[in-house]
Amino acid sequence: MQMATEHDKEFVEYVIKSLVNNPDKVEVKREVDEMGVLITVKVDPSDMGLLIGRAGSTAKAIRTLARIVGLRNNARVNLRIVEPEGSTRGVAPRGPVTRDVDDVVGELGV
C-alpha cells in the first residue's frame, strides 16, 4: 500500500529530473503530517533557474500539478524547493546601480 500513496513523489521526481541538466543530483523527500503531504526538492545549484522558471512559472506549474495528483489520492500536497548552499539568488543589490561612464565604455570595447 505504501507504493500507492507515493504517486505524488514519483510524479514530481519524474517531472523535475526531466527538466534539469543534472538529474542524478535531484533529491526528492516526502513527509506526511496532520497538514498533509510535503514534498521537498533539492537540485544542483546550476539547475535552480530551470526549476524555478521565468518569474517562478515552472515551479508554480509543478506545484499545481502535484496538488492535482494529491487530490486524486485524497491528500493535500505542498511542494518546497530548497535553495542550495552558495546560491546567489536574492543577493543582487536592490535599486539602481550607479556606474562610471568610463567603465561602461570599457565594457563595450569602444
C-alpha positions in Angstrom: 0.0 0.0 0.0 3.0 2.3 0.6 3.8 2.4 -3.1 0.2 3.5 -4.0 0.4 6.5 -1.7 3.6 7.9 -3.2 2.4 8.7 -6.7 2.8 12.4 -5.9 6.5 12.0 -5.0 7.2 9.8 -8.1 5.4 12.3 -10.3 7.3 15.3 -9.0 10.6 13.5 -9.2 10.0 12.4 -12.8 9.0 15.9 -13.9 12.0 17.6 -12.3 14.5 15.1 -13.5 13.1 15.6 -17.0 13.7 19.4 -16.7 17.2 19.7 -15.2 20.6 19.2 -16.6 21.8 17.1 -13.6 19.0 14.6 -12.9 21.4 12.5 -10.8 21.6 15.3 -8.3 17.9 15.7 -7.8 16.7 14.7 -4.3 13.0 14.4 -3.5 11.8 13.7 0.0 8.2 13.1 1.1 6.8 13.7 4.6 3.3 13.3 5.8 1.8 15.1 8.9 -1.5 16.4 10.0 -1.3 19.2 7.4 -0.9 16.9 4.5 2.0 15.8 2.3 5.1 17.9 2.0 7.4 17.1 -0.9 10.9 18.7 -0.5 13.1 19.1 -3.6 16.8 19.8 -3.8 18.6 20.2 -7.2 22.1 21.2 -8.3 22.6 24.9 -7.9 23.1 25.3 -11.6 19.7 23.8 -12.2 17.7 26.2 -10.0 16.9 28.6 -12.8 15.4 25.7 -14.9 13.4 24.5 -11.9 12.0 27.9 -10.9 11.5 29.3 -14.5 10.8 32.8 -15.5 9.0 34.7 -12.7 8.5 31.3 -11.0 6.2 30.0 -13.7 7.8 26.5 -13.9 7.8 26.0 -10.1 4.2 27.2 -9.9 3.1 24.7 -12.6 4.8 21.8 -10.9 3.1 22.8 -7.6 -0.3 22.9 -9.3 0.2 19.5 -10.9 1.4 18.0 -7.6 -1.7 19.3 -5.9 -3.9 17.7 -8.6 -2.1 14.4 -8.2 -2.6 14.7 -4.5 -6.3 15.4 -4.9 -6.7 12.2 -6.9 -5.3 10.4 -3.9 -7.3 12.4 -1.3 -4.2 14.2 0.0 -3.2 17.8 0.3 0.2 18.1 -1.3 2.6 21.0 -1.0 6.0 21.4 -2.7 9.0 23.0 -1.1 12.1 23.9 -3.2 15.2 24.1 -1.1 17.6 26.8 -2.2 21.1 25.2 -2.4 24.0 26.5 -0.4 26.1 29.0 -2.3 23.2 30.3 -4.3 23.4 34.0 -5.1 19.6 34.3 -5.8 18.2 37.2 -3.9 21.7 38.7 -3.1 21.7 41.1 -6.0 21.8 44.8 -5.0 18.4 46.5 -4.9 17.7 49.7 -6.7 19.6 51.4 -9.5 23.2 50.6 -10.0 25.5 53.6 -10.5 28.4 53.1 -12.8 31.0 55.3 -14.2 30.7 56.2 -17.9 34.3 55.1 -18.5 33.5 51.6 -17.0 30.6 51.2 -19.4 32.6 52.3 -22.4 35.4 50.0 -21.4 33.0 47.0 -21.2 31.7 47.9 -24.7 35.3 47.8 -26.1 35.0 51.3 -27.6 
